Amino acid sequence: MADDTLSEFPKSEFEAFSTAKMSHFLPYRKGMDPAAVEQFFGADLGTKADFDSTHLVVFDHGRMLKVNPGEIVAKFPNGKYKVITVEYYQKNFNEPIVVDDVATTEES
């Protein structure tokens, strides 16, 4: 059975506003490209998150939080990470903001 809990979310990382600040999100899917995970965490991969033998894990106050497919990794403005569910996202954040990688030109 396919996991479709993330079907309404973008396929890669995105940003969204909570009631106060912009946060960055990675909807984690089964078979996700490790390069996308590395891009999301950047220099924090290996210190605030890493791969164990079978899973992506996020470190939170000395705890290792396993990230399951269908969950979302949130990076908050203070640099902390949290593993959240789709339901938590829908209660606490606005619609995803996706910025295309297409270069824009400045109007004169």
N, C-alpha and C positions, 0 to 999 in steps of 0.2 A: 504494500500500500504506500503510495507516494505521500510525502509530507507537504501539504499545501498551506500550512499556517502562515507562510510569508508571501503568499501569492499576490497580495495587494501592495507589496513593497517593491522598491527599485531592486534591480538585480545586483547592484554593487553598493558601496558605501554611500551615505547621504547625510545631510544635515537637517536639523529641525529645531524650532524654538520650543522651549518649555515656557512656563509662565514668566520666566525671567531672562534666560540666557540661551544662546545658541549651543547646541550639543551636536556631536558627530556620531553616526551610527553605522554598524556593519551588520546587516541581516545575514546570519550564518546559515548556510545551506549544506546539505550532504554533498560531498564531492567538490566543495569550493576550492578554487585555485589557490594554492598556498601563496602565490605572488600577490593576490588581492589582500590576503590577510597581512602579509608583510608590509604592503603599502599602507594599510590602515593604521597599524601600530608603529611603523617607522622605527625610530631608535628605541622605543619602549619594548619591542619584541626581544625577549630574553631577560627582561627585568620585571616588567609589569604584566607580561603575557608570554606564553610559549607553547610549544607543542610537546605533549608527553608522547608515549609510544602510540597512542591511538586517538587522542583528542587535543583540541585547542583548549588551553586553560588560561584563566585570568587570575592574577594574584590580587587579593583584597584583604588588607590588614593581616597578612600572614596566612590567609586561607587560600587554597587552590580551588577556584570555581570552574568546574567543567562546563564547556559551552556545547550544548546539544544542537543538532540541526533543528531549525524552527525557532531558535532563540535569537536575540539581538544583543550585540555588544555595544554598550553606550560609552562614549568618551566625553566626560564633562569638562567644562571650561577650566576647572581646577586641576586637570590632568589625571583625574581618577577614572577608573573603568568600573563598569557594573554589567552583569549579565541580566537582561530583562526579558520578559515575555511580550508577545504581541499585545496582550490585554493591558499590561502595565503601560506600554507605549501609547496605546489608544486613550488611556485615561489621563496621561500626563504631558503629551506633546501634540503639536499641530501636525498638519500634513507634511510629508517629506518635501524638502527643497532639493532639487537635483540641478546641478550646474553642469552644463555641457562643457566638454573639453575643447570646443571650437573657439578659436581665438576671435575676439571681437575687435572691431576697429573703432577708434575714437572719431566722433563726429566733429567737424570743424565749425 
